[in-house]
Amino acid sequence: MLELHLKNPNDLQLREIDSVGVPPDGHVKIKLIYGGICGSDLRVFQGSLPHASYPLRPGHELVGTIIEVGKDAPFNIGTRVVVFPNSFCGECDLCKKGKTNICRQKRSIGVNIDGGFAEEIIISSKYVLPIPKDMPDERAVLIEPFAVVVHALEKATITKGTAVAIVGSGNEGMLAAVLGLYLGARITAIDINPVKREMVKKLGDIRAIHPEEVGDETFDIVIEAAGAQKAVEQAVHLVRPGGELILIGMTPKALLPIMHIVRNEITLYGSMIYSFPTGFEHSIKYLSDKNLNVDPIISKILPFTEFKQAYEIAIAGSHGKVVLDFKEKGLIPNSNTNESALHASNQ
């Protein structure tokens, strides 16, 4: 069986391992279909995510088919599922309040425990959810990342005509733009990258501008999805008095104008992933509507054996979602050449 293995930061390899074996009680074995490359996958690869652990198998945006079930696992062989990548204890004070997304014992696959970029994985049935039979795999692979923005935008009230600014047009920014547009908002996407501005405009009637073009304009709701200090600091000033700022990005720090926030009664939300299964269920409901225009967001689907090219494209930042296809092996790199690994020197 083949898997991707991140030995250390900037040292990603394709390697052959023994079969994952038989799923224990309450677990399922999944044959992977697709795995999306997320911004956090890139940060784990580059060594810039403080809570990441090494070595590990990366990957957490996973769609696959159950091919074997352990005793008491409540699923049938052949069921297509999406994987919930964050564990929760169910016993801490936060879990008991329904905030499993910030469980005190939370661990994340592909970050601090082995992830799912392999031909087959075994996982507790507690962390899988069936996919509607009529949902294409290409939409299903977006269930996890889309759940992030669904959870975030549910913190505010977005209706027809709501003025929404989205700072950052990466994958999460584009997904937020799609959802905001679907809910009837007037969307302004803000990004320094002209390629990303053109990409986000393909999603619908979206105004896309450079940060310097905003001027004194303000918005009812501002969503910060860039994860950069300057973006956060600008986003605060884009909120109208009485408006709301939702932070999705993960910048380590930013300088906030507290007097401005207080005097204008700006509500600030931090938004961390989603709760399970509710977040996934809401994501699936939206994605089941063909009128939700997410198709342009996936820009590349490559065989997982071409991981080197896939990661390089994702790191370059000039494409939408890059997805690894685990149904097809493609050309398997020779383990005796540099083609079987992606190192920092290749960037």
CORPE-V415207 format. One line per field, one symbol per residue. phi: phi as a letter, one per 40 degrees, with the letter a starting at -180 (. if undefined). psi: psi as a letter, one per 20 degrees, with the letter a starting at -180 (. if undefined). burial: b if it has 16 or more other C-alpha atoms within 10 Angstrom, else e. A space follows every 10 residues. Layout:
# CORPE-V415207
phi: ???
psi: ???
burial: ???
This chain:
# CORPE-V415207
phi: .bacbccadg bbbbacbcdc gcccdgbbbb ccbbbccbdc ccccccgbbd ccbbcaccha cbbabcbabc dgccbccgcc bbbccbcacg bccccccgcc cbdcbcbbcg bbadcbcacb bbacccbbbc bdccccdccc ccdcccdccc cccccbbbbd gccbbbchbc dccccccccd ccchccbbcb accccccccc cccicbcbbc dcccgccbbc bbbcbcgbdc ccccddcccc dgcbbbcbcb ccaacbcdcc cccbfccbbc bbfacbcdcc ccccdccccc cccbdcccba bbdcccddcc ccccccgbbc cbbccccbcg ccccccbccc abbdccc
psi: qqqqongrpk npqpqprrqi bpprpjrqpp oqgqoqprhh ghhggikjoh jqqqqrprpi nppappiqqr pjplqqpipp qqpojpqqhi hrhghijjli ikpijpqpqi fjrpbjmrhq qpqpihkqpq qqhjpqhhhh iigghhhghg ggiiirooap ipoppoopka ghgghhgggg ghijqopopp qiohghhhgh hiibmppprq hiihcjqrqg ppoojhkqgh gghghhiipq pjaqppohrl qhrqopnggg gghjlppppp oodrqpiggh ggghggiioi iomigihohp oqqhikhggg hggghhjjrb ppppojhphb ppqpijriij qorhii.
burial: ebbbbbebbb bbbbbeeeee eebbebbbbb bbbbbbbbbb bbbbbbbeee ebbbbbbbbb bbbbbbbbbb eebebeeebb bbbbbbbbeb eeebbeeebb bbbbeebbbb bbbbbbbbbb bbbbbbbbbb beeeeebbbb bbbbbbbbbb bbbeebebee ebbbbbbbbb bbbbbbbbbb bbbebbbbbb bebeebbebb bebeebebbe beeeeeebbb bbbbbbbbbe bbbebbbbbb bebbbbbbbb eeeeeeeeee beeeebbeee bbbbbbeebb bbbbebbbee eebbeebbee bbbbbbbbeb bebbbeeebb bbbbbbeeee eeeeeeeebb bbbeeee
